[in-house]
Each structure stands twice: as C-alpha cells, then as structure tokens.
Amino acid sequence: MTEHKNLFKAMTVLGLLLAIGMASAAFILGVQAKRAVSGQQSITVKGLAEKPIKADSAEWTITIGVASDTQANALTALADELKVVQAFLDKQGLTQDTWTIDVETIGPHYEEVFIKDVPRQVQKGFDAYQNIRINTKDLTKITAANKAFLQLKADNHPVNAQAPSYLVSNLEAIKMSLIADATKNARSRATEFVKQDGVKVGVMKSASQGAFYILPVGGADDSDNSYGGVYDKSTIDKTARVVVTIVYNIE
C-alpha cells in the first residue's frame, strides 16, 4: 500500500513538473513570436522616372585622306582638299570658330600585288590624313551639313565622316532630378503593395541607383553598360531614364 502511495506521489510530482515545463515553454515561445511579429520587417521596391530631353550641342569629325607618289605631293594634295572642306563648311554656315583642325599625318601607302601568284604588300607612295572636328550648338546647321556632305563625296573628294554626335550638356542635373522623382515613385509603389495588410511604409533603410539611360525616343534600355546604361548620341530628341532600388521598413 505504501508503495502505491509513493508511486502516486511520484506521478503527481512528475505531472506538475511537466505542466510547469509546458507552461514555461509556451510562455517563452509566445514571447519569441511576439518579438518576431514586432520586429522590423522590410519591403524592397524599384522606382522609375523618365522625362524627355533634347541635345544642346553636336560634335562632328570629317577626315580627309589622300594618296600620292611622294610625301611632298601627298601633303600638297591634302592642303588642297582641306580648302575644299573649309569652303564647304563655310557654305553650310559653320564658321571657323567651330572648327579644330588636327595636324597632318603621313605614312607609307601599300598596295597588294601578286608575285608568282603570291599576294604581297608593296609600298607605292604615301598616304596623308587630316581631321577637321566641328563642335557647335547650332544643331540645325550641322544636321543640314551632314546631309549635304553626301554630295561632297559624290564629287569625288577623298573625305569621310560619321554621323554627328548629338550631346546633352547638363546630364548630372538631369540625373539628380530623375533620382528624386524615382525615389517618390518607389515610395508610392511600396505604399500600394502594403496597404491591404494594415501596415504602412516606414523609413528608408537603403537605396541604390541603377543604370542611367539616355535613349532615343521609344528606344529600349537593354544595355549592360554599368555607368550610363545607354547614352544615345544619334538623335536630338531623347528620353532620360533612371531606376532606383529602395528598401523601406514596414511599421
């Protein structure tokens, strides 16, 4: 009988200890859960801003290249063609204060000849080159000159040129303005995401700027270039675009 009483007491004590342990565990878990719920959560969103901009200056380079039997004759021919290009630019309304004329360069002129059916490069005279670089804010004139340049080539003058580069001078100011707008856009997006959950967007935890794009109107931003994303120089009318990634606390 005594043995049964002792066993009953032992079981009772064990039950109490288990109950206390379970209650303690429940309390601890409840505190941890409360801490997890009350801990700072966050949301990561991207903000976008863009606006139309216009180029305000242009760069254009014309290259003259001649070949002749001697260095002296090559330089003389180059000087004659330079006068033709200068007259062309004057006619287009691009005055001399917009030009920079590079120093002449001269080197051997090679032609391929076959000696016993074997092709070889043989020097035949000299090549001479000179660049004229035009930098102007008169985009209308340089666009017209670029079109008229085709006739200069058609008249068999030894000249070449790429299309003008249309540039934007205040890129940094444009970028800072877009970053501010993209940040506002990011907060609006974050607010829209969380409004159904009964919480609100708190302070910014971190922010990073993505690529800065200068695109032709309607152009895509599919470049992997890290600094500027894309810098279109082929058009006067452009679109500037910035994307930012921002992490906000959720309250």
DAKATA-V371653 format. One record per residue. RES is the residue in one small letter. PSI is psi in whole degrees, -180 to 180 (999 if undefined). BURIAL is 1 if it has 9 or more other C-alpha atoms within 8 Angstrom, else 0. D_LAST is the distance of its C-alpha to the last C-alpha in whole Angstrom. Layout:
res->RES psi->PSI burial->BURIAL d_last->D_LAST
res->RES psi->PSI burial->BURIAL d_last->D_LAST
//
This chain:
res->m psi->-45 burial->0 d_last->64
res->t psi->-37 burial->0 d_last->62
res->e psi->-40 burial->0 d_last->61
res->h psi->-38 burial->0 d_last->59
res->k psi->-43 burial->0 d_last->58
res->n psi->-40 burial->0 d_last->56
res->l psi->-41 burial->0 d_last->55
res->f psi->-42 burial->0 d_last->53
res->k psi->-42 burial->0 d_last->52
res->a psi->-42 burial->0 d_last->50
res->m psi->-38 burial->0 d_last->49
res->t psi->-45 burial->0 d_last->47
res->v psi->-44 burial->0 d_last->46
res->l psi->-42 burial->0 d_last->44
res->g psi->-42 burial->0 d_last->43
res->l psi->-42 burial->0 d_last->41
res->l psi->-41 burial->0 d_last->40
res->l psi->-41 burial->0 d_last->38
res->a psi->-42 burial->0 d_last->37
res->i psi->-41 burial->0 d_last->35
res->g psi->-42 burial->0 d_last->34
res->m psi->-39 burial->0 d_last->32
res->a psi->-40 burial->0 d_last->31
res->s psi->-43 burial->0 d_last->30
res->a psi->-42 burial->0 d_last->28
res->a psi->-39 burial->0 d_last->26
res->f psi->-45 burial->0 d_last->25
res->i psi->-46 burial->0 d_last->24
res->l psi->-37 burial->0 d_last->23
res->g psi->-41 burial->0 d_last->20
res->v psi->-43 burial->0 d_last->19
res->q psi->-41 burial->0 d_last->18
res->a psi->-40 burial->0 d_last->17
res->k psi->-41 burial->0 d_last->15
res->r psi->-39 burial->0 d_last->14
res->a psi->-39 burial->0 d_last->13
res->v psi->-40 burial->0 d_last->11
res->s psi->-9 burial->0 d_last->9
res->g psi->157 burial->0 d_last->9
res->q psi->124 burial->0 d_last->7
res->q psi->168 burial->0 d_last->8
res->s psi->165 burial->0 d_last->9
res->i psi->139 burial->1 d_last->11
res->t psi->127 burial->1 d_last->14
res->v psi->160 burial->1 d_last->16
res->k psi->140 burial->1 d_last->19
res->g psi->142 burial->1 d_last->20
res->l psi->140 burial->1 d_last->24
res->a psi->142 burial->1 d_last->26
res->e psi->158 burial->1 d_last->30
res->k psi->155 burial->0 d_last->33
res->p psi->141 burial->1 d_last->37
res->i psi->167 burial->0 d_last->39
res->k psi->144 burial->0 d_last->42
res->a psi->147 burial->1 d_last->44
res->d psi->5 burial->1 d_last->46
res->s psi->165 burial->1 d_last->49
res->a psi->146 burial->1 d_last->51
res->e psi->140 burial->1 d_last->53
res->w psi->133 burial->1 d_last->56
res->t psi->127 burial->1 d_last->58
res->i psi->132 burial->1 d_last->62
res->t psi->129 burial->1 d_last->64
res->i psi->133 burial->1 d_last->67
res->g psi->123 burial->1 d_last->69
res->v psi->159 burial->1 d_last->73
res->a psi->141 burial->1 d_last->76
res->s psi->172 burial->1 d_last->79
res->d psi->-28 burial->1 d_last->82
res->t psi->164 burial->0 d_last->82
res->q psi->-41 burial->1 d_last->79
res->a psi->-45 burial->0 d_last->81
res->n psi->-36 burial->1 d_last->81
res->a psi->-42 burial->1 d_last->77
res->l psi->-36 burial->1 d_last->76
res->t psi->-44 burial->0 d_last->79
res->a psi->-37 burial->1 d_last->77
res->l psi->-43 burial->1 d_last->74
res->a psi->-39 burial->0 d_last->75
res->d psi->-44 burial->0 d_last->76
res->e psi->-31 burial->1 d_last->73
res->l psi->-41 burial->1 d_last->71
res->k psi->-37 burial->0 d_last->73
res->v psi->-45 burial->0 d_last->72
res->v psi->-40 burial->0 d_last->69
res->q psi->-42 burial->0 d_last->69
res->a psi->-39 burial->0 d_last->71
res->f psi->-46 burial->0 d_last->68
res->l psi->-40 burial->1 d_last->65
res->d psi->-43 burial->1 d_last->67
res->k psi->-32 burial->0 d_last->68
res->q psi->0 burial->1 d_last->64
res->g psi->12 burial->0 d_last->64
res->l psi->98 burial->1 d_last->62
res->t psi->166 burial->0 d_last->64
res->q psi->-25 burial->0 d_last->64
res->d psi->-10 burial->0 d_last->62
res->t psi->0 burial->1 d_last->59
res->w psi->151 burial->1 d_last->61
res->t psi->122 burial->0 d_last->61
res->i psi->120 burial->0 d_last->64
res->d psi->160 burial->0 d_last->64
res->v psi->146 burial->0 d_last->67
res->e psi->148 burial->1 d_last->69
res->t psi->146 burial->0 d_last->69
res->i psi->144 burial->1 d_last->72
res->g psi->173 burial->0 d_last->72
res->p psi->144 burial->1 d_last->75
res->h psi->126 burial->1 d_last->75
res->y psi->144 burial->1 d_last->75
res->e psi->150 burial->0 d_last->76
res->e psi->126 burial->0 d_last->77
res->v psi->157 burial->0 d_last->80
res->f psi->123 burial->0 d_last->82
res->i psi->111 burial->0 d_last->84
res->k psi->48 burial->0 d_last->86
res->d psi->12 burial->0 d_last->83
res->v psi->122 burial->0 d_last->81
res->p psi->135 burial->0 d_last->78
res->r psi->152 burial->0 d_last->78
res->q psi->121 burial->0 d_last->76
res->v psi->133 burial->0 d_last->79
res->q psi->131 burial->1 d_last->79
res->k psi->88 burial->1 d_last->80
res->g psi->-153 burial->1 d_last->80
res->f psi->150 burial->1 d_last->76
res->d psi->141 burial->1 d_last->73
res->a psi->138 burial->1 d_last->72
res->y psi->154 burial->1 d_last->68
res->q psi->138 burial->1 d_last->67
res->n psi->141 burial->1 d_last->63
res->i psi->120 burial->1 d_last->62
res->r psi->125 burial->1 d_last->59
res->i psi->132 burial->1 d_last->58
res->n psi->118 burial->1 d_last->55
res->t psi->157 burial->1 d_last->54
res->k psi->-3 burial->0 d_last->52
res->d psi->87 burial->0 d_last->54
res->l psi->-31 burial->1 d_last->53
res->t psi->-44 burial->0 d_last->55
res->k psi->-41 burial->1 d_last->58
res->i psi->-31 burial->1 d_last->57
res->t psi->-42 burial->1 d_last->56
res->a psi->-40 burial->1 d_last->59
res->a psi->-38 burial->1 d_last->61
res->n psi->-38 burial->1 d_last->59
res->k psi->-42 burial->0 d_last->61
res->a psi->-20 burial->0 d_last->64
res->f psi->-28 burial->0 d_last->64
res->l psi->-37 burial->0 d_last->65
res->q psi->-35 burial->0 d_last->68
res->l psi->-42 burial->1 d_last->69
res->k psi->-39 burial->1 d_last->69
res->a psi->-24 burial->0 d_last->71
res->d psi->14 burial->0 d_last->73
res->n psi->29 burial->0 d_last->74
res->h psi->137 burial->0 d_last->72
res->p psi->70 burial->1 d_last->71
res->v psi->152 burial->1 d_last->67
res->n psi->154 burial->0 d_last->64
res->a psi->143 burial->0 d_last->60
res->q psi->168 burial->0 d_last->57
res->a psi->151 burial->0 d_last->55
res->p psi->151 burial->1 d_last->53
res->s psi->121 burial->1 d_last->50
res->y psi->119 burial->1 d_last->48
res->l psi->157 burial->1 d_last->45
res->v psi->125 burial->1 d_last->42
res->s psi->-32 burial->0 d_last->42
res->n psi->49 burial->0 d_last->39
res->l psi->-39 burial->0 d_last->37
res->e psi->-43 burial->0 d_last->35
res->a psi->-40 burial->0 d_last->34
res->i psi->-44 burial->1 d_last->33
res->k psi->-45 burial->1 d_last->31
res->m psi->-39 burial->0 d_last->29
res->s psi->-43 burial->0 d_last->29
res->l psi->-35 burial->1 d_last->27
res->i psi->-42 burial->1 d_last->25
res->a psi->-44 burial->0 d_last->23
res->d psi->-39 burial->1 d_last->23
res->a psi->-34 burial->1 d_last->22
res->t psi->-42 burial->1 d_last->19
res->k psi->-41 burial->1 d_last->18
res->n psi->-38 burial->1 d_last->19
res->a psi->-43 burial->1 d_last->17
res->r psi->-39 burial->1 d_last->14
res->s psi->-41 burial->0 d_last->16
res->r psi->-43 burial->1 d_last->16
res->a psi->-43 burial->1 d_last->12
res->t psi->-41 burial->1 d_last->11
res->e psi->-37 burial->0 d_last->14
res->f psi->-39 burial->0 d_last->13
res->v psi->-3 burial->1 d_last->10
res->k psi->-23 burial->1 d_last->11
res->q psi->-12 burial->0 d_last->13
res->d psi->5 burial->0 d_last->11
res->g psi->21 burial->0 d_last->9
res->v psi->173 burial->1 d_last->6
res->k psi->160 burial->1 d_last->5
res->v psi->129 burial->1 d_last->6
res->g psi->-144 burial->0 d_last->6
res->v psi->159 burial->0 d_last->9
res->m psi->131 burial->1 d_last->12
res->k psi->-42 burial->0 d_last->13
res->s psi->160 burial->0 d_last->16
res->a psi->147 burial->1 d_last->18
res->s psi->144 burial->0 d_last->22
res->q psi->134 burial->1 d_last->24
res->g psi->-159 burial->0 d_last->26
res->a psi->153 burial->1 d_last->30
res->f psi->118 burial->1 d_last->31
res->y psi->134 burial->1 d_last->34
res->i psi->108 burial->1 d_last->37
res->l psi->153 burial->1 d_last->38
res->p psi->152 burial->1 d_last->41
res->v psi->125 burial->0 d_last->40
res->g psi->5 burial->0 d_last->39
res->g psi->159 burial->0 d_last->39
res->a psi->154 burial->0 d_last->37
res->d psi->59 burial->0 d_last->35
res->d psi->21 burial->0 d_last->36
res->s psi->152 burial->0 d_last->37
res->d psi->10 burial->0 d_last->36
res->n psi->122 burial->0 d_last->37
res->s psi->-38 burial->0 d_last->34
res->y psi->-65 burial->0 d_last->35
res->g psi->5 burial->1 d_last->35
res->g psi->-84 burial->1 d_last->35
res->v psi->138 burial->1 d_last->38
res->y psi->94 burial->0 d_last->40
res->d psi->127 burial->1 d_last->42
res->k psi->7 burial->0 d_last->45
res->s psi->-12 burial->1 d_last->47
res->t psi->156 burial->1 d_last->46
res->i psi->-47 burial->1 d_last->46
res->d psi->127 burial->1 d_last->43
res->k psi->172 burial->1 d_last->40
res->t psi->128 burial->1 d_last->36
res->a psi->137 burial->1 d_last->34
res->r psi->139 burial->1 d_last->31
res->v psi->140 burial->1 d_last->28
res->v psi->133 burial->1 d_last->25
res->v psi->151 burial->1 d_last->22
res->t psi->123 burial->1 d_last->19
res->i psi->138 burial->1 d_last->16
res->v psi->123 burial->1 d_last->13
res->y psi->146 burial->1 d_last->10
res->n psi->148 burial->1 d_last->6
res->i psi->127 burial->1 d_last->4
res->e psi->999 burial->0 d_last->0
//
